[in-house]
Amino acid sequence: MRASHHDEVRATGEPRPPWRKAFHRWIVSRGPPLHVHHREDAVFHLLEGEMRLQIGDRNVHAGAGQTLVAPKGIPHSFRFESAAGAHCLTITRGDDFETMLRQASRIADKPELPAATAPSPEMIDALTRCCAENNIAIVGPPLA
């Protein structure tokens, strides 16, 4: 649903391991809306670039090699701050986040990131519904 990103789900298949990994690449643009994972902690390991992460009332800046945790039940959002974009490994335990990514995504038609565009109201509604179906609640806007 967000423009200008690439998600690649890793470590899936049968038998499914308890930890899920999703490899992300975002250019500098809006990140996800402020949201809460009700059943999964989210672990962010920044491979390259810089990001700002809001976890509850805290704002944290991270650089390559750093790892941050957003505990389940705590609202969080993030934004990549690097001019060239960033790579971040997100690790969760369970199926909620992985299933939401698969349902909200489409197959890329080329390896490059698409041009950044603002999400339409229909896209926002679709993402909100998809998240709710997977125990993730949208509770606020993306970080400014």
C-alpha positions in Angstrom: 0.0 0.0 0.0 2.9 2.4 0.6 4.6 3.7 -2.4 8.3 3.3 -3.1 9.2 0.2 -1.1 10.1 -3.4 -1.7 9.3 -6.2 0.7 10.7 -9.7 0.4 9.4 -12.3 2.8 12.1 -14.8 3.9 12.2 -17.9 6.1 8.8 -19.2 5.2 7.7 -22.6 4.0 6.9 -25.8 5.8 7.7 -26.5 8.4 7.4 -22.9 9.3 9.9 -21.6 11.9 8.5 -19.5 14.7 10.5 -16.4 13.6 9.5 -14.7 10.5 11.8 -12.3 8.5 10.9 -9.7 6.0 13.6 -7.8 4.2 12.6 -4.2 3.4 14.0 -1.5 1.2 12.5 1.9 1.4 13.5 5.2 -0.2 13.1 8.4 1.8 9.4 8.8 1.9 6.5 8.3 4.3 6.8 5.2 6.4 3.8 3.2 7.7 1.1 4.8 9.8 1.4 4.6 13.6 0.2 1.1 14.4 0.1 -1.6 17.0 0.8 -5.3 16.6 -1.4 -7.0 19.1 0.2 -10.4 19.1 3.8 -9.9 17.8 6.9 -8.0 18.8 8.6 -6.3 15.9 12.4 -6.3 15.8 14.2 -3.9 13.4 17.8 -4.5 12.4 19.1 -1.8 10.1 21.5 -3.1 7.5 22.3 0.2 5.9 21.1 3.8 6.0 19.4 5.6 8.8 15.9 5.5 10.3 13.8 7.2 13.0 11.5 5.0 15.0 8.7 6.1 17.3 8.0 3.4 20.0 5.2 4.6 22.3 6.4 8.1 23.5 10.0 7.6 22.6 11.7 8.7 19.4 14.9 6.8 18.5 17.4 7.4 15.7 19.2 4.3 14.4 22.1 3.7 12.0 23.5 0.7 10.2 24.1 -2.3 12.5 21.7 -1.2 15.2 18.7 -3.2 16.4 15.5 -1.8 17.9 12.5 -3.6 19.4 8.8 -2.4 19.2 7.0 -4.6 21.8 3.6 -5.9 21.0 0.8 -3.7 22.3 2.9 -0.5 22.0 2.2 1.9 19.1 5.1 2.4 16.7 6.0 3.8 13.3 9.3 4.5 11.5 10.7 6.6 8.7 13.9 6.0 6.8 16.0 9.2 6.9 18.8 8.4 4.5 18.8 10.3 1.2 19.7 7.0 -0.7 17.1 4.9 1.2 17.8 2.1 3.6 17.7 -1.6 4.1 16.1 -3.0 7.3 15.4 -6.5 8.4 12.2 -6.8 10.3 11.8 -9.9 12.5 8.5 -11.0 14.0 7.2 -14.2 15.6 4.0 -15.6 14.3 2.0 -15.1 11.0 0.3 -11.8 11.5 2.8 -9.4 9.9 3.9 -11.8 7.2 0.3 -12.5 6.2 -0.6 -8.8 6.1 2.4 -8.1 3.9 1.4 -10.9 1.5 -2.3 -9.7 1.4 -1.4 -6.0 1.0 1.3 -6.4 -1.6 1.6 -7.2 -5.3 4.3 -8.8 -7.4 6.8 -6.2 -8.6 7.1 -5.8 -12.3 10.7 -4.6 -12.1 13.5 -4.6 -9.6 13.6 -0.8 -9.2 11.4 0.9 -6.6 8.3 2.6 -8.0 8.0 6.4 -7.9 6.8 7.8 -4.6 3.1 8.7 -4.6 0.7 9.7 -1.8 -1.7 6.9 -0.9 -5.3 7.5 -1.9 -8.2 7.3 0.6 -9.1 3.9 -0.9 -5.5 2.6 -0.4 -5.6 3.8 3.2 -8.9 2.1 3.8 -7.7 -1.2 2.2 -4.5 -1.2 4.3 -6.5 -0.4 7.5 -8.8 -3.4 6.8 -6.0 -5.7 5.9 -4.1 -4.8 9.1 -7.2 -5.3 11.3 -7.7 -8.8 9.8 -4.2 -9.6 10.9 -4.3 -8.2 14.5 -2.6 -5.0 13.6 -4.4 -1.7 14.4 -3.7 1.6 12.6 -3.8 4.2 15.4 -2.3 7.3 13.8 -0.6 8.9 10.8 2.9 8.2 9.5 5.8 10.1 11.1 6.3 13.6 9.6 
